[in-house]
């Protein structure tokens, strides 16, 4: 693999890994603090908005 491709792949992987880690950590903190409503709301909105953004991207760039 070229150095540019290696850099692109590793940056994408590490970026995704840290994003998911932050998402998990924040949800764990909400759950541990007893904020069950905010915990559930955070998960639902994150998943829904990500899927909506992906769908919108498909529609716009179709």
mmCIF file as Biopython writes it, N, C-alpha, C and O atoms, coordinates in Angstrom:
data_model
#
loop_
_atom_site.group_PDB
_atom_site.id
_atom_site.type_symbol
_atom_site.label_atom_id
_atom_site.label_alt_id
_atom_site.label_comp_id
_atom_site.label_asym_id
_atom_site.label_entity_id
_atom_site.label_seq_id
_atom_site.pdbx_PDB_ins_code
_atom_site.Cartn_x
_atom_site.Cartn_y
_atom_site.Cartn_z
_atom_site.occupancy
_atom_site.B_iso_or_equiv
_atom_site.auth_seq_id
_atom_site.auth_asym_id
_atom_site.pdbx_PDB_model_num
ATOM 1   N N  . UNK A ? 1  ? 0.830   -1.192 0.000  1.0 0.0 1  A 1 
ATOM 2   C CA . UNK A ? 1  ? 0.000   0.000  0.000  1.0 0.0 1  A 1 
ATOM 3   C C  . UNK A ? 1  ? 0.872   1.251  0.000  1.0 0.0 1  A 1 
ATOM 4   O O  . UNK A ? 1  ? 1.957   1.280  0.580  1.0 0.0 1  A 1 
ATOM 5   N N  . UNK A ? 2  ? 0.373   2.260  -0.653 1.0 0.0 2  A 1 
ATOM 6   C CA . UNK A ? 2  ? 1.121   3.513  -0.692 1.0 0.0 2  A 1 
ATOM 7   C C  . UNK A ? 2  ? 1.036   4.211  0.666  1.0 0.0 2  A 1 
ATOM 8   O O  . UNK A ? 2  ? 0.095   3.974  1.424  1.0 0.0 2  A 1 
ATOM 9   N N  . UNK A ? 3  ? 2.001   5.061  0.976  1.0 0.0 3  A 1 
ATOM 10  C CA . UNK A ? 3  ? 1.957   5.791  2.253  1.0 0.0 3  A 1 
ATOM 11  C C  . UNK A ? 3  ? 0.685   6.633  2.405  1.0 0.0 3  A 1 
ATOM 12  O O  . UNK A ? 3  ? 0.147   6.755  3.506  1.0 0.0 3  A 1 
ATOM 13  N N  . UNK A ? 4  ? 0.213   7.203  1.313  1.0 0.0 4  A 1 
ATOM 14  C CA . UNK A ? 4  ? -1.006  8.012  1.368  1.0 0.0 4  A 1 
ATOM 15  C C  . UNK A ? 4  ? -2.218  7.146  1.716  1.0 0.0 4  A 1 
ATOM 16  O O  . UNK A ? 4  ? -3.052  7.538  2.531  1.0 0.0 4  A 1 
ATOM 17  N N  . UNK A ? 5  ? -2.308  5.982  1.102  1.0 0.0 5  A 1 
ATOM 18  C CA . UNK A ? 5  ? -3.421  5.077  1.382  1.0 0.0 5  A 1 
ATOM 19  C C  . UNK A ? 5  ? -3.349  4.547  2.811  1.0 0.0 5  A 1 
ATOM 20  O O  . UNK A ? 5  ? -4.375  4.438  3.483  1.0 0.0 5  A 1 
ATOM 21  N N  . UNK A ? 6  ? -2.154  4.218  3.276  1.0 0.0 6  A 1 
ATOM 22  C CA . UNK A ? 6  ? -1.990  3.764  4.660  1.0 0.0 6  A 1 
ATOM 23  C C  . UNK A ? 6  ? -2.440  4.842  5.641  1.0 0.0 6  A 1 
ATOM 24  O O  . UNK A ? 6  ? -3.114  4.556  6.630  1.0 0.0 6  A 1 
ATOM 25  N N  . UNK A ? 7  ? -2.063  6.067  5.355  1.0 0.0 7  A 1 
ATOM 26  C CA . UNK A ? 7  ? -2.448  7.188  6.217  1.0 0.0 7  A 1 
ATOM 27  C C  . UNK A ? 7  ? -3.962  7.370  6.228  1.0 0.0 7  A 1 
ATOM 28  O O  . UNK A ? 7  ? -4.561  7.580  7.282  1.0 0.0 7  A 1 
ATOM 29  N N  . UNK A ? 8  ? -4.567  7.289  5.067  1.0 0.0 8  A 1 
ATOM 30  C CA . UNK A ? 8  ? -6.017  7.449  4.957  1.0 0.0 8  A 1 
ATOM 31  C C  . UNK A ? 8  ? -6.752  6.350  5.722  1.0 0.0 8  A 1 
ATOM 32  O O  . UNK A ? 8  ? -7.709  6.631  6.443  1.0 0.0 8  A 1 
ATOM 33  N N  . UNK A ? 9  ? -6.314  5.113  5.570  1.0 0.0 9  A 1 
ATOM 34  C CA . UNK A ? 9  ? -6.963  3.986  6.244  1.0 0.0 9  A 1 
ATOM 35  C C  . UNK A ? 9  ? -6.793  4.078  7.757  1.0 0.0 9  A 1 
ATOM 36  O O  . UNK A ? 9  ? -7.753  3.888  8.504  1.0 0.0 9  A 1 
ATOM 37  N N  . UNK A ? 10 ? -5.584  4.367  8.206  1.0 0.0 10 A 1 
ATOM 38  C CA . UNK A ? 10 ? -5.356  4.422  9.654  1.0 0.0 10 A 1 
ATOM 39  C C  . UNK A ? 10 ? -6.083  5.601  10.289 1.0 0.0 10 A 1 
ATOM 40  O O  . UNK A ? 10 ? -6.591  5.481  11.404 1.0 0.0 10 A 1 
ATOM 41  N N  . UNK A ? 11 ? -6.140  6.720  9.610  1.0 0.0 11 A 1 
ATOM 42  C CA . UNK A ? 11 ? -6.864  7.876  10.146 1.0 0.0 11 A 1 
ATOM 43  C C  . UNK A ? 11 ? -8.354  7.576  10.231 1.0 0.0 11 A 1 
ATOM 44  O O  . UNK A ? 11 ? -8.996  7.902  11.229 1.0 0.0 11 A 1 
ATOM 45  N N  . UNK A ? 12 ? -8.897  6.969  9.212  1.0 0.0 12 A 1 
ATOM 46  C CA . UNK A ? 12 ? -10.315 6.612  9.223  1.0 0.0 12 A 1 
ATOM 47  C C  . UNK A ? 12 ? -10.639 5.613  10.313 1.0 0.0 12 A 1 
ATOM 48  O O  . UNK A ? 12 ? -11.644 5.754  11.009 1.0 0.0 12 A 1 
ATOM 49  N N  . UNK A ? 13 ? -9.799  4.609  10.467 1.0 0.0 13 A 1 
ATOM 50  C CA . UNK A ? 13 ? -10.029 3.595  11.496 1.0 0.0 13 A 1 
ATOM 51  C C  . UNK A ? 13 ? -9.932  4.196  12.885 1.0 0.0 13 A 1 
ATOM 52  O O  . UNK A ? 13 ? -10.803 3.975  13.726 1.0 0.0 13 A 1 
ATOM 53  N N  . UNK A ? 14 ? -8.881  4.952  13.125 1.0 0.0 14 A 1 
ATOM 54  C CA . UNK A ? 14 ? -8.696  5.537  14.451 1.0 0.0 14 A 1 
ATOM 55  C C  . UNK A ? 14 ? -9.770  6.577  14.756 1.0 0.0 14 A 1 
ATOM 56  O O  . UNK A ? 14 ? -10.214 6.700  15.898 1.0 0.0 14 A 1 
ATOM 57  N N  . UNK A ? 15 ? -10.182 7.317  13.746 1.0 0.0 15 A 1 
ATOM 58  C CA . UNK A ? 15 ? -11.251 8.291  13.944 1.0 0.0 15 A 1 
ATOM 59  C C  . UNK A ? 15 ? -12.554 7.617  14.328 1.0 0.0 15 A 1 
ATOM 60  O O  . UNK A ? 15 ? -13.260 8.076  15.227 1.0 0.0 15 A 1 
ATOM 61  N N  . UNK A ? 16 ? -12.869 6.533  13.647 1.0 0.0 16 A 1 
ATOM 62  C CA . UNK A ? 16 ? -14.095 5.793  13.965 1.0 0.0 16 A 1 
ATOM 63  C C  . UNK A ? 16 ? -13.999 5.164  15.349 1.0 0.0 16 A 1 
ATOM 64  O O  . UNK A ? 16 ? -14.970 5.170  16.105 1.0 0.0 16 A 1 
ATOM 65  N N  . UNK A ? 17 ? -12.850 4.631  15.676 1.0 0.0 17 A 1 
ATOM 66  C CA . UNK A ? 17 ? -12.659 3.986  16.979 1.0 0.0 17 A 1 
ATOM 67  C C  . UNK A ? 17 ? -12.839 4.984  18.117 1.0 0.0 17 A 1 
ATOM 68  O O  . UNK A ? 17 ? -13.519 4.685  19.099 1.0 0.0 17 A 1 
ATOM 69  N N  . UNK A ? 18 ? -12.240 6.158  17.999 1.0 0.0 18 A 1 
ATOM 70  C CA . UNK A ? 18 ? -12.352 7.142  19.079 1.0 0.0 18 A 1 
ATOM 71  C C  . UNK A ? 18 ? -13.761 7.715  19.160 1.0 0.0 18 A 1 
ATOM 72  O O  . UNK A ? 18 ? -14.240 8.027  20.251 1.0 0.0 18 A 1 
ATOM 73  N N  . UNK A ? 19 ? -14.426 7.855  18.025 1.0 0.0 19 A 1 
ATOM 74  C CA . UNK A ? 19 ? -15.809 8.339  18.042 1.0 0.0 19 A 1 
ATOM 75  C C  . UNK A ? 19 ? -16.711 7.355  18.765 1.0 0.0 19 A 1 
ATOM 76  O O  . UNK A ? 19 ? -17.527 7.756  19.596 1.0 0.0 19 A 1 
ATOM 77  N N  . UNK A ? 20 ? -16.575 6.071  18.458 1.0 0.0 20 A 1 
ATOM 78  C CA . UNK A ? 20 ? -17.406 5.062  19.110 1.0 0.0 20 A 1 
ATOM 79  C C  . UNK A ? 20 ? -17.060 4.951  20.591 1.0 0.0 20 A 1 
ATOM 80  O O  . UNK A ? 20 ? -17.945 4.742  21.421 1.0 0.0 20 A 1 
ATOM 81  N N  . UNK A ? 21 ? -15.788 5.088  20.927 1.0 0.0 21 A 1 
ATOM 82  C CA . UNK A ? 21 ? -15.381 5.037  22.332 1.0 0.0 21 A 1 
ATOM 83  C C  . UNK A ? 21 ? -15.998 6.185  23.118 1.0 0.0 21 A 1 
ATOM 84  O O  . UNK A ? 21 ? -16.467 5.991  24.239 1.0 0.0 21 A 1 
ATOM 85  N N  . UNK A ? 22 ? -15.999 7.361  22.544 1.0 0.0 22 A 1 
ATOM 86  C CA . UNK A ? 22 ? -16.596 8.521  23.204 1.0 0.0 22 A 1 
ATOM 87  C C  . UNK A ? 22 ? -18.093 8.332  23.373 1.0 0.0 22 A 1 
ATOM 88  O O  . UNK A ? 22 ? -18.643 8.632  24.433 1.0 0.0 22 A 1 
ATOM 89  N N  . UNK A ? 23 ? -18.752 7.841  22.345 1.0 0.0 23 A 1 
ATOM 90  C CA . UNK A ? 23 ? -20.188 7.564  22.411 1.0 0.0 23 A 1 
ATOM 91  C C  . UNK A ? 23 ? -20.485 6.575  23.540 1.0 0.0 23 A 1 
ATOM 92  O O  . UNK A ? 23 ? -21.403 6.789  24.332 1.0 0.0 23 A 1 
ATOM 93  N N  . UNK A ? 24 ? -19.719 5.513  23.610 1.0 0.0 24 A 1 
ATOM 94  C CA . UNK A ? 24 ? -19.917 4.498  24.652 1.0 0.0 24 A 1 
ATOM 95  C C  . UNK A ? 24 ? -19.647 5.067  26.038 1.0 0.0 24 A 1 
ATOM 96  O O  . UNK A ? 24 ? -20.410 4.827  26.974 1.0 0.0 24 A 1 
ATOM 97  N N  . UNK A ? 25 ? -18.570 5.815  26.166 1.0 0.0 25 A 1 
ATOM 98  C CA . UNK A ? 25 ? -18.193 6.389  27.462 1.0 0.0 25 A 1 
ATOM 99  C C  . UNK A ? 25 ? -19.258 7.364  27.965 1.0 0.0 25 A 1 
ATOM 100 O O  . UNK A ? 25 ? -19.637 7.327  29.135 1.0 0.0 25 A 1 
ATOM 101 N N  . UNK A ? 26 ? -19.734 8.230  27.080 1.0 0.0 26 A 1 
ATOM 102 C CA . UNK A ? 26 ? -20.757 9.194  27.487 1.0 0.0 26 A 1 
ATOM 103 C C  . UNK A ? 26 ? -22.041 8.493  27.912 1.0 0.0 26 A 1 
ATOM 104 O O  . UNK A ? 26 ? -22.683 8.901  28.880 1.0 0.0 26 A 1 
ATOM 105 N N  . UNK A ? 27 ? -22.416 7.446  27.194 1.0 0.0 27 A 1 
ATOM 106 C CA . UNK A ? 27 ? -23.620 6.705  27.567 1.0 0.0 27 A 1 
ATOM 107 C C  . UNK A ? 27 ? -23.436 5.972  28.887 1.0 0.0 27 A 1 
ATOM 108 O O  . UNK A ? 27 ? -24.365 5.894  29.690 1.0 0.0 27 A 1 
ATOM 109 N N  . UNK A ? 28 ? -22.266 5.446  29.109 1.0 0.0 28 A 1 
ATOM 110 C CA . UNK A ? 28 ? -21.986 4.778  30.379 1.0 0.0 28 A 1 
ATOM 111 C C  . UNK A ? 28 ? -22.079 5.769  31.540 1.0 0.0 28 A 1 
ATOM 112 O O  . UNK A ? 28 ? -22.632 5.446  32.592 1.0 0.0 28 A 1 
ATOM 113 N N  . UNK A ? 29 ? -21.540 6.971  31.350 1.0 0.0 29 A 1 
ATOM 114 C CA . UNK A ? 29 ? -21.633 7.994  32.395 1.0 0.0 29 A 1 
ATOM 115 C C  . UNK A ? 29 ? -23.086 8.373  32.679 1.0 0.0 29 A 1 
ATOM 116 O O  . UNK A ? 29 ? -23.472 8.543  33.835 1.0 0.0 29 A 1 
ATOM 117 N N  . UNK A ? 30 ? -23.883 8.503  31.630 1.0 0.0 30 A 1 
ATOM 118 C CA . UNK A ? 30 ? -25.300 8.822  31.823 1.0 0.0 30 A 1 
ATOM 119 C C  . UNK A ? 30 ? -26.007 7.712  32.593 1.0 0.0 30 A 1 
ATOM 120 O O  . UNK A ? 30 ? -26.811 7.979  33.486 1.0 0.0 30 A 1 
ATOM 121 N N  . UNK A ? 31 ? -25.705 6.484  32.246 1.0 0.0 31 A 1 
ATOM 122 C CA . UNK A ? 31 ? -26.335 5.349  32.918 1.0 0.0 31 A 1 
ATOM 123 C C  . UNK A ? 31 ? -25.900 5.262  34.378 1.0 0.0 31 A 1 
ATOM 124 O O  . UNK A ? 31 ? -26.724 5.017  35.259 1.0 0.0 31 A 1 
ATOM 125 N N  . UNK A ? 32 ? -24.621 5.461  34.632 1.0 0.0 32 A 1 
ATOM 126 C CA . UNK A ? 32 ? -24.109 5.392  36.004 1.0 0.0 32 A 1 
ATOM 127 C C  . UNK A ? 32 ? -24.641 6.524  36.880 1.0 0.0 32 A 1 
ATOM 128 O O  . UNK A ? 32 ? -24.786 6.360  38.091 1.0 0.0 32 A 1 
ATOM 129 N N  . UNK A ? 33 ? -24.927 7.664  36.271 1.0 0.0 33 A 1 
ATOM 130 C CA . UNK A ? 33 ? -25.433 8.793  37.054 1.0 0.0 33 A 1 
ATOM 131 C C  . UNK A ? 33 ? -26.933 8.684  37.312 1.0 0.0 33 A 1 
ATOM 132 O O  . UNK A ? 33 ? -27.511 9.518  38.008 1.0 0.0 33 A 1 
ATOM 133 N N  . UNK A ? 34 ? -27.554 7.659  36.753 1.0 0.0 34 A 1 
ATOM 134 C CA . UNK A ? 34 ? -28.981 7.459  36.968 1.0 0.0 34 A 1 
ATOM 135 C C  . UNK A ? 34 ? -29.860 8.207  35.986 1.0 0.0 34 A 1 
ATOM 136 O O  . UNK A ? 34 ? -31.079 8.253  36.158 1.0 0.0 34 A 1 
ATOM 137 N N  . UNK A ? 35 ? -29.271 8.784  34.974 1.0 0.0 35 A 1 
ATOM 138 C CA . UNK A ? 35 ? -30.040 9.523  33.968 1.0 0.0 35 A 1 
ATOM 139 C C  . UNK A ? 35 ? -30.503 8.570  32.868 1.0 0.0 35 A 1 
ATOM 140 O O  . UNK A ? 35 ? -30.053 8.654  31.726 1.0 0.0 35 A 1 
ATOM 141 N N  . UNK A ? 36 ? -31.396 7.677  33.228 1.0 0.0 36 A 1 
ATOM 142 C CA . UNK A ? 36 ? -31.852 6.661  32.271 1.0 0.0 36 A 1 
ATOM 143 C C  . UNK A ? 36 ? -32.550 7.283  31.068 1.0 0.0 36 A 1 
ATOM 144 O O  . UNK A ? 36 ? -32.395 6.811  29.941 1.0 0.0 36 A 1 
ATOM 145 N N  . UNK A ? 37 ? -33.317 8.338  31.309 1.0 0.0 37 A 1 
ATOM 146 C CA . UNK A ? 37 ? -34.001 9.003  30.201 1.0 0.0 37 A 1 
ATOM 147 C C  . UNK A ? 37 ? -32.999 9.590  29.215 1.0 0.0 37 A 1 
ATOM 148 O O  . UNK A ? 37 ? -33.125 9.395  28.006 1.0 0.0 37 A 1 
ATOM 149 N N  . UNK A ? 38 ? -32.001 10.311 29.734 1.0 0.0 38 A 1 
ATOM 150 C CA . UNK A ? 38 ? -30.989 10.909 28.860 1.0 0.0 38 A 1 
ATOM 151 C C  . UNK A ? 38 ? -30.133 9.847  28.185 1.0 0.0 38 A 1 
ATOM 152 O O  . UNK A ? 38 ? -29.710 10.018 27.042 1.0 0.0 38 A 1 
ATOM 153 N N  . UNK A ? 39 ? -29.881 8.758  28.886 1.0 0.0 39 A 1 
ATOM 154 C CA . UNK A ? 39 ? -29.148 7.628  28.314 1.0 0.0 39 A 1 
ATOM 155 C C  . UNK A ? 39 ? -29.889 7.085  27.089 1.0 0.0 39 A 1 
ATOM 156 O O  . UNK A ? 39 ? -29.307 6.944  26.013 1.0 0.0 39 A 1 
ATOM 157 N N  . UNK A ? 40 ? -31.163 6.787  27.263 1.0 0.0 40 A 1 
ATOM 158 C CA . UNK A ? 40 ? -31.962 6.243  26.159 1.0 0.0 40 A 1 
ATOM 159 C C  . UNK A ? 40 ? -32.123 7.266  25.037 1.0 0.0 40 A 1 
ATOM 160 O O  . UNK A ? 40 ? -32.020 6.926  23.859 1.0 0.0 40 A 1 
ATOM 161 N N  . UNK A ? 41 ? -32.374 8.507  25.408 1.0 0.0 41 A 1 
ATOM 162 C CA . UNK A ? 41 ? -32.542 9.561  24.409 1.0 0.0 41 A 1 
ATOM 163 C C  . UNK A ? 41 ? -31.269 9.750  23.588 1.0 0.0 41 A 1 
ATOM 164 O O  . UNK A ? 41 ? -31.334 9.924  22.371 1.0 0.0 41 A 1 
ATOM 165 N N  . UNK A ? 42 ? -30.128 9.718  24.242 1.0 0.0 42 A 1 
ATOM 166 C CA . UNK A ? 42 ? -28.855 9.884  23.547 1.0 0.0 42 A 1 
ATOM 167 C C  . UNK A ? 42 ? -28.632 8.767  22.530 1.0 0.0 42 A 1 
ATOM 168 O O  . UNK A ? 42 ? -28.219 9.028  21.401 1.0 0.0 42 A 1 
ATOM 169 N N  . UNK A ? 43 ? -28.900 7.546  22.921 1.0 0.0 43 A 1 
ATOM 170 C CA . UNK A ? 43 ? -28.713 6.420  22.004 1.0 0.0 43 A 1 
ATOM 171 C C  . UNK A ? 43 ? -29.695 6.510  20.838 1.0 0.0 43 A 1 
ATOM 172 O O  . UNK A ? 43 ? -29.305 6.369  19.679 1.0 0.0 43 A 1 
ATOM 173 N N  . UNK A ? 44 ? -30.959 6.743  21.148 1.0 0.0 44 A 1 
ATOM 174 C CA . UNK A ? 44 ? -31.986 6.795  20.096 1.0 0.0 44 A 1 
ATOM 175 C C  . UNK A ? 44 ? -31.699 7.923  19.109 1.0 0.0 44 A 1 
ATOM 176 O O  . UNK A ? 44 ? -31.749 7.717  17.897 1.0 0.0 44 A 1 
ATOM 177 N N  . UNK A ? 45 ? -31.401 9.110  19.623 1.0 0.0 45 A 1 
ATOM 178 C CA . UNK A ? 45 ? -31.145 10.240 18.724 1.0 0.0 45 A 1 
ATOM 179 C C  . UNK A ? 45 ? -29.873 10.048 17.904 1.0 0.0 45 A 1 
ATOM 180 O O  . UNK A ? 45 ? -29.844 10.385 16.720 1.0 0.0 45 A 1 
ATOM 181 N N  . UNK A ? 46 ? -28.827 9.513  18.519 1.0 0.0 46 A 1 
ATOM 182 C CA . UNK A ? 46 ? -27.594 9.279  17.768 1.0 0.0 46 A 1 
ATOM 183 C C  . UNK A ? 46 ? -27.820 8.304  16.621 1.0 0.0 46 A 1 
ATOM 184 O O  . UNK A ? 46 ? -27.401 8.558  15.492 1.0 0.0 46 A 1 
ATOM 185 N N  . UNK A ? 47 ? -28.474 7.203  16.907 1.0 0.0 47 A 1 
ATOM 186 C CA . UNK A ? 47 ? -28.712 6.201  15.866 1.0 0.0 47 A 1 
ATOM 187 C C  . UNK A ? 47 ? -29.652 6.763  14.801 1.0 0.0 47 A 1 
ATOM 188 O O  . UNK A ? 47 ? -29.376 6.647  13.607 1.0 0.0 47 A 1 
ATOM 189 N N  . UNK A ? 48 ? -30.757 7.371  15.225 1.0 0.0 48 A 1 
ATOM 190 C CA . UNK A ? 48 ? -31.726 7.899  14.272 1.0 0.0 48 A 1 
ATOM 191 C C  . UNK A ? 48 ? -31.113 8.992  13.397 1.0 0.0 48 A 1 
ATOM 192 O O  . UNK A ? 48 ? -31.279 8.977  12.178 1.0 0.0 48 A 1 
ATOM 193 N N  . UNK A ? 49 ? -30.413 9.932  14.012 1.0 0.0 49 A 1 
ATOM 194 C CA . UNK A ? 49 ? -29.848 11.037 13.236 1.0 0.0 49 A 1 
ATOM 195 C C  . UNK A ? 49 ? -28.738 10.577 12.295 1.0 0.0 49 A 1 
ATOM 196 O O  . UNK A ? 49 ? -28.589 11.123 11.201 1.0 0.0 49 A 1 
ATOM 197 N N  . UNK A ? 50 ? -27.965 9.587  12.707 1.0 0.0 50 A 1 
ATOM 198 C CA . UNK A ? 50 ? -26.932 9.045  11.812 1.0 0.0 50 A 1 
ATOM 199 C C  . UNK A ? 50 ? -27.564 8.349  10.611 1.0 0.0 50 A 1 
ATOM 200 O O  . UNK A ? 50 ? -27.120 8.531  9.478  1.0 0.0 50 A 1 
ATOM 201 N N  . UNK A ? 51 ? -28.593 7.560  10.858 1.0 0.0 51 A 1 
ATOM 202 C CA . UNK A ? 51 ? -29.280 6.894  9.751  1.0 0.0 51 A 1 
ATOM 203 C C  . UNK A ? 51 ? -29.968 7.911  8.838  1.0 0.0 51 A 1 
ATOM 204 O O  . UNK A ? 51 ? -29.956 7.765  7.616  1.0 0.0 51 A 1 
ATOM 205 N N  . UNK A ? 52 ? -30.560 8.931  9.436  1.0 0.0 52 A 1 
ATOM 206 C CA . UNK A ? 52 ? -31.206 9.979  8.650  1.0 0.0 52 A 1 
ATOM 207 C C  . UNK A ? 52 ? -30.187 10.718 7.782  1.0 0.0 52 A 1 
ATOM 208 O O  . UNK A ? 52 ? -30.451 10.999 6.613  1.0 0.0 52 A 1 
ATOM 209 N N  . UNK A ? 53 ? -29.030 11.029 8.350  1.0 0.0 53 A 1 
ATOM 210 C CA . UNK A ? 53 ? -27.986 11.725 7.594  1.0 0.0 53 A 1 
ATOM 211 C C  . UNK A ? 53 ? -27.481 10.859 6.441  1.0 0.0 53 A 1 
ATOM 212 O O  . UNK A ? 53 ? -27.230 11.366 5.347  1.0 0.0 53 A 1 
ATOM 213 N N  . UNK A ? 54 ? -27.332 9.566  6.680  1.0 0.0 54 A 1 
ATOM 214 C CA . UNK A ? 54 ? -26.898 8.661  5.610  1.0 0.0 54 A 1 
ATOM 215 C C  . UNK A ? 54 ? -27.952 8.597  4.511  1.0 0.0 54 A 1 
ATOM 216 O O  . UNK A ? 54 ? -27.621 8.656  3.327  1.0 0.0 54 A 1 
ATOM 217 N N  . UNK A ? 55 ? -29.209 8.479  4.894  1.0 0.0 55 A 1 
ATOM 218 C CA . UNK A ? 55 ? -30.303 8.443  3.920  1.0 0.0 55 A 1 
ATOM 219 C C  . UNK A ? 55 ? -30.347 9.741  3.117  1.0 0.0 55 A 1 
ATOM 220 O O  . UNK A ? 55 ? -30.493 9.723  1.895  1.0 0.0 55 A 1 
ATOM 221 N N  . UNK A ? 56 ? -30.220 10.859 3.815  1.0 0.0 56 A 1 
ATOM 222 C CA . UNK A ? 56 ? -30.242 12.158 3.147  1.0 0.0 56 A 1 
ATOM 223 C C  . UNK A ? 56 ? -29.084 12.285 2.160  1.0 0.0 56 A 1 
ATOM 224 O O  . UNK A ? 56 ? -29.246 12.836 1.071  1.0 0.0 56 A 1 
ATOM 225 N N  . UNK A ? 57 ? -27.928 11.777 2.543  1.0 0.0 57 A 1 
ATOM 226 C CA . UNK A ? 57 ? -26.787 11.784 1.634  1.0 0.0 57 A 1 
ATOM 227 C C  . UNK A ? 57 ? -27.059 10.984 0.372  1.0 0.0 57 A 1 
ATOM 228 O O  . UNK A ? 57 ? -26.691 11.399 -0.727 1.0 0.0 57 A 1 
ATOM 229 N N  . UNK A ? 58 ? -27.706 9.836  0.533  1.0 0.0 58 A 1 
ATOM 230 C CA . UNK A ? 58 ? -28.065 9.034  -0.639 1.0 0.0 58 A 1 
ATOM 231 C C  . UNK A ? 58 ? -29.047 9.778  -1.534 1.0 0.0 58 A 1 
ATOM 232 O O  . UNK A ? 58 ? -28.926 9.744  -2.758 1.0 0.0 58 A 1 
ATOM 233 N N  . UNK A ? 59 ? -30.008 10.442 -0.932 1.0 0.0 59 A 1 
ATOM 234 C CA . UNK A ? 59 ? -31.014 11.175 -1.704 1.0 0.0 59 A 1 
ATOM 235 C C  . UNK A ? 59 ? -30.377 12.361 -2.441 1.0 0.0 59 A 1 
ATOM 236 O O  . UNK A ? 59 ? -30.639 12.570 -3.626 1.0 0.0 59 A 1 
ATOM 237 N N  . UNK A ? 60 ? -29.560 13.116 -1.755 1.0 0.0 60 A 1 
ATOM 238 C CA . UNK A ? 60 ? -28.956 14.312 -2.348 1.0 0.0 60 A 1 
ATOM 239 C C  . UNK A ? 60 ? -27.987 13.956 -3.468 1.0 0.0 60 A 1 
ATOM 240 O O  . UNK A ? 60 ? -27.980 14.611 -4.511 1.0 0.0 60 A 1 
ATOM 241 N N  . UNK A ? 61 ? -27.176 12.934 -3.264 1.0 0.0 61 A 1 
ATOM 242 C CA . UNK A ? 61 ? -26.118 12.620 -4.224 1.0 0.0 61 A 1 
ATOM 243 C C  . UNK A ? 61 ? -26.442 11.431 -5.118 1.0 0.0 61 A 1 
ATOM 244 O O  . UNK A ? 61 ? -25.542 10.803 -5.675 1.0 0.0 61 A 1 
ATOM 245 N N  . UNK A ? 62 ? -27.706 11.129 -5.253 1.0 0.0 62 A 1 
ATOM 246 C CA . UNK A ? 62 ? -28.142 10.004 -6.072 1.0 0.0 62 A 1 
ATOM 247 C C  . UNK A ? 62 ? -27.916 10.247 -7.533 1.0 0.0 62 A 1 
ATOM 248 O O  . UNK A ? 62 ? -28.233 9.390  -8.357 1.0 0.0 62 A 1 
#
